[in-house]
Amino acid sequence: MKRRELDESYATLEQQLADRARELAEALERQTATAEILRVISQSPTDVGPVLRAVADAAAGLCRADEAAVFLLKRRNLPMGCIGAYRQRPCRRREG
């Protein structure tokens, strides 16, 4: 193999390794969020409020969002008949 082919092969392997590391980190983050939601469910089996807040928190975290809301409609599409959870993270100041 020529030097250029080796360099290309090495670069491809490095990219594949970086891709797998990112995928693994994302999977771990999803599993951690799921575990937290399941923990809240086990601690609040009859109160859906804390569960919805945990879901909103996990959704915002996984989506890298500053806000998330989850609603459970009590009547067909009538927002006045729902309970919900809203999560807002503090805004981050941008330097520069």
DRENPAGU-161586 format. One record per residue (C-alpha): residue in one letter; x negated, y negated, z negated; chain. Coordinates in Angstrom, 2 decimals, padded with zeros to 5 digits. Layout:
a_X_Y_Z_A .
...
//
This chain:
m_000.00_000.00_000.00_A .
k_-001.15_-003.44_000.76_A .
r_-001.49_-006.11_-001.88_A .
r_001.49_-008.08_-000.55_A .
e_003.73_-005.00_-000.66_A .
l_002.64_-004.31_-004.24_A .
d_003.39_-007.91_-005.23_A .
e_006.85_-007.71_-003.66_A .
s_007.55_-004.38_-005.33_A .
y_006.44_-005.78_-008.68_A .
a_008.62_-008.87_-008.24_A .
t_011.62_-006.68_-007.43_A .
l_011.02_-004.57_-010.52_A .
e_010.71_-007.68_-012.69_A .
q_014.00_-009.01_-011.33_A .
q_015.74_-005.69_-011.95_A .
l_014.42_-005.61_-015.51_A .
a_015.62_-009.17_-016.14_A .
d_019.05_-008.29_-014.71_A .
r_019.35_-005.23_-016.96_A .
a_018.23_-007.19_-020.03_A .
r_020.88_-009.84_-019.32_A .
e_023.57_-007.20_-018.80_A .
l_022.59_-005.51_-022.05_A .
a_022.72_-008.80_-023.96_A .
e_026.17_-009.57_-022.52_A .
a_027.45_-006.10_-023.44_A .
l_026.14_-006.50_-026.99_A .
e_027.85_-009.88_-027.25_A .
r_031.18_-008.38_-026.09_A .
q_030.86_-005.47_-028.53_A .
t_030.05_-007.85_-031.39_A .
a_033.12_-009.97_-030.57_A .
t_035.29_-006.85_-030.40_A .
a_033.96_-005.62_-033.74_A .
e_034.76_-008.97_-035.35_A .
i_038.33_-008.90_-034.00_A .
l_038.79_-005.33_-035.27_A .
r_037.44_-006.37_-038.69_A .
v_040.00_-009.19_-038.89_A .
i_042.79_-006.83_-037.79_A .
s_041.87_-004.40_-040.57_A .
q_041.90_-007.21_-043.15_A .
s_045.17_-008.76_-041.91_A .
p_047.36_-005.89_-040.72_A .
t_050.62_-007.83_-041.20_A .
d_049.48_-011.39_-040.44_A .
v_048.87_-012.09_-036.77_A .
g_047.55_-015.64_-037.36_A .
p_044.00_-014.69_-038.41_A .
v_043.84_-012.16_-035.57_A .
l_044.81_-014.78_-032.99_A .
r_042.19_-017.15_-034.43_A .
a_039.56_-014.40_-034.17_A .
v_040.58_-013.73_-030.56_A .
a_040.40_-017.47_-029.75_A .
d_036.99_-017.70_-031.41_A .
a_035.70_-014.68_-029.50_A .
a_037.11_-015.96_-026.21_A .
a_035.49_-019.35_-026.64_A .
g_032.19_-017.79_-027.62_A .
l_032.11_-015.30_-024.76_A .
c_033.10_-017.95_-022.23_A .
r_030.70_-020.52_-023.68_A .
a_033.73_-022.83_-023.99_A .
d_034.20_-025.63_-026.47_A .
e_037.90_-024.85_-026.82_A .
a_040.18_-021.83_-026.62_A .
a_043.82_-021.21_-027.44_A .
v_045.84_-018.03_-027.79_A .
f_049.62_-018.00_-028.06_A .
l_052.10_-015.30_-028.88_A .
l_055.51_-016.19_-027.50_A .
k_058.41_-015.28_-029.74_A .
r_061.03_-016.00_-027.07_A .
r_060.81_-015.91_-023.34_A .
n_058.40_-018.63_-022.25_A .
l_059.66_-021.09_-024.86_A .
p_056.64_-022.81_-026.34_A .
m_058.65_-024.01_-029.34_A .
g_059.04_-020.40_-030.39_A .
c_055.42_-019.39_-030.59_A .
i_052.58_-019.11_-033.01_A .
g_049.07_-019.72_-031.85_A .
a_045.42_-020.13_-032.60_A .
y_043.21_-022.92_-031.41_A .
r_039.47_-023.02_-031.68_A .
q_037.29_-026.04_-031.06_A .
r_033.56_-026.17_-031.51_A .
p_031.87_-029.45_-032.28_A .
c_030.70_-031.25_-029.17_A .
r_027.00_-030.99_-028.52_A .
r_025.14_-034.21_-027.98_A .
r_023.22_-034.42_-024.77_A .
e_019.75_-035.79_-024.94_A .
g_018.56_-038.19_-022.30_A .
//
